[in-house]
Structures are given as structure tokens and as C-alpha cells.
Amino acid sequence: MSALAAAAAAAGATANEVRQATTFTMVHREELDRLKRNVDQLNKDFQRQQKRCKFVKSMLESKKVDLIRTGESDGTFASAFMTFCVYPRCFLSPEDSLFCAQFIKVLHSMKLQGFSTIELIDNIVNAATGSLYCMTEDEAGNLAIFLNEIWKTVNSWRYNNDAFSSELKGSPGSKLSKAYAEANNIGDHSVKDGITHDDFKAIYTQWHSKIGVSSIGCLASSEYMHTRAALIVLSRIVLVYPTQPKVGDKILKSLSSLQSEDNPRPDIRATAQGYHSQLTKARDEGMWKEENIAVTRARQEKEKAKAEERKKNLALQHENMKKETEAITREIGDGDRYGRDRRDDRSRPDDRGRAWGADPRAHQQRGPPMNVSAPVFTPKVGAQRELGFADRREHDRRGGHERDVYVPPNRRDGPVTRRQEDGRGERRKRSRSPERGDDSEHQQSKRSRGEWAPPRRSARR
């Protein structure tokens, strides 16, 4: 509650609004009960899922001898597993793509005889690069999730010797078939004992180049879906790919044409600009791990010089704008006609050389006020003030009622009313009608002379 009160107070809420925001009502109690039920249900589901995972892993461990009957890597298992198990499922949904990647990692950690992880990843790279030209946006997003999980492990084996030694070296997944070893110019030791770290570096470079060539081809394609699919995949694996500066520079160069204003597709232009920013940030943070230190320092110095040049240009532009503003001000004046108040600078004289407040027009005698009967404040010596009226006696005689009175400056015999100016005399007193039966001839004569007064009414019983 204290956090809610602080948030409401920081937002500028009143005390009542803060009180309402922090009051624990029945609605809040129902919401809290619902969240507690959800937490309990999620804990139960998590425990049930853990039991299921342990059961599946134990079952695989018990049957791992019979999973691959050949018992050795002959080059056929990797392509068949990719074609019939991984490829059809990794495009269905994000969950399926993530499951495929995790299932491959589990099979590799089980050290199945005949399960060549290197050849399987090679088939994955070949399938992914070919699929970029024939997939939808959803399929591209699912493929990006799958590649991101696989490429994390591949990067750790490539740039971390300890991870390679503990996870891949000497395992059945590091052994190659004879055909694959001959096709990639790798010695016979890879068939019997598995590949070395240097061999894996060479294979990694081939995979990296294949993905780069396919991606750059899609970015340069005139087909909308080719470019769109490549941007989706590359933007989602930007934290793990590319890691080699040669391919990264080519990708950045291919993005320049997509970011220009001449591109008729605004969605492609916006996506390309976003990916360019992500790729540049990843490069500056050291994601391009194979970049030479000298090249990195040279690029940083170049970027620093560009930043300094931009800063100088901005300062020069600001100075020029200031000079233009001063020139325009001298040419057209201080802008009194445009509503600017020149009294802010009272030390400067006006156009005629007079100090501010010395204009005689400001001290001329003004005409009568709009409401001539309004009270006038006349300051006296000290803090005492009294109200002055045009005719105090007339004001007291009428019981303090206002009247339209104006005293000309050259008249000394008191105020002149509008009725006196019109020649109609003073206003007659208003009388009310008498009671029925009291309107006699004598009373009528008295009423005509203004001496009649109505009789008192008797109290009704």
C-alpha cells in the first residue's frame, strides 16, 4: 500500500485520490484470492512437468542403445533425423521450435552412439539458408528462435575452449562420417576420435559464411518476402550472429539501400533501420569477437572524431542562428508591434530617448469612470483610508442605495442627477393602494397631496 500511495502522490494525486487508490476493498480481496489460486495452480503444474521430464529422460536413457541401430556415424542418420523429425516441427510454433532445439541438446548430452551433432548442425544450417527464400513471416520468427538456441551452443564451443573440451571433445557428437570428413578436408582422426578445436573453427567459419551469403542475398532481392524473412531472422539472432566482422560489414553495407528514402516500402525501411541500430550496438559491445583489436580501435577513434565534428557543427550552427536573430532584431526593431513587452528592460530608453514611465501621456487626467457611483479609495496619511462619494448626504438620505450621479469638474453646488438635467424634477414617492372600503373622498384628496397613509390592518382571527 505504501508503494501505491507513493506512486499516486508522485503522479500529482490529491489526498482523497491517494486514499481511494490505497484502500483495500472487496474487489482487491477477490483479485488477491484469484492470484493466489493461480500461483498454487502454477506450482502444481511445474511439479507435474518436472516429474514428466524426469520420466522421459529416464526412458530415453534406458532405450538409448536401441535408438540408433547403426551404432556409428554413417552420414544417413543426421539427414534423416533433420528431414523427418526436426524440420517439420520447428516451423509450427515458437514452442515447437524451442522444443526441437532443447531435444537436440538432450540427445547430445546423452552421448548416443551414432548421433553426430556436427553433421546434424550442418544439415540445420543448409535447411535454414534454403528456407529463407520460401517461408512466411511466422515461419521466419519460429526459425529464428530455433537458430538462436542452436547458435548459442555453437558459439560457446567456438570461442570457449573449456566448453568445447567438456561438452563436445571426445563425445559421439564430435565424430564425423568418412564422407563428410573427406568433403571438408578433415583428417581420419575425426572419424575415430572426433574433431579438434581447430577443425571445429574451420567448420564454424563455413556455417557462418553460408548464413551470411543467404541473408545478404535475401536482403538484396527484389521480392518482398525474401527481404522481410531475412530481416526477421537476423534481427532475432543479432545477439549471437554475426560474430565475424567480414560478414557483419557486408550485412551493414546491404542495409544501406533498404534504409534510404528511395525505398518504396516503409515497413522494410523501418525494420532495416531498427536492425542496423541493433547490429551496430552489438558490434560496439564486442559481439564481433573475431575482429582485430587494431581495427576496433581505429573504428572507435573514427567514430569519436565524427562525434566531435558533429558537436562542432552543432555549435557553429547555433552561433549562426544567434547572429541571424540579432540581425533581424536590429532590422525590424525590438518587436513592440508583435506583443513583446519592452518594459522588461527598464534600463534602456524608449524610441524618443525618454526613460520608462516618463511619457506624459501616461499621467493625463482621465475621464469619468465607467461606474460613477462606485466608491473611490482616497488614501490619507498613515494606514487610515475612508470611502468618498460624490454626495455623502444624498447617499445617506437614500439609505445607501446607488444612484447615477456625476459631478462635473467645474460644478461646485453638488451633484446633478439625470432627472434634474432632463427637467422632470425629483422622483415622486411610491405609494401602495389602500384597503378596500378605505378609498373615501377625503383620503383621495390626501393621496393627491401626498399626505395619505394607509391604515393599519387588523390582525386576522
Disulfide bonds with the S-S distance in Angstrom:
none
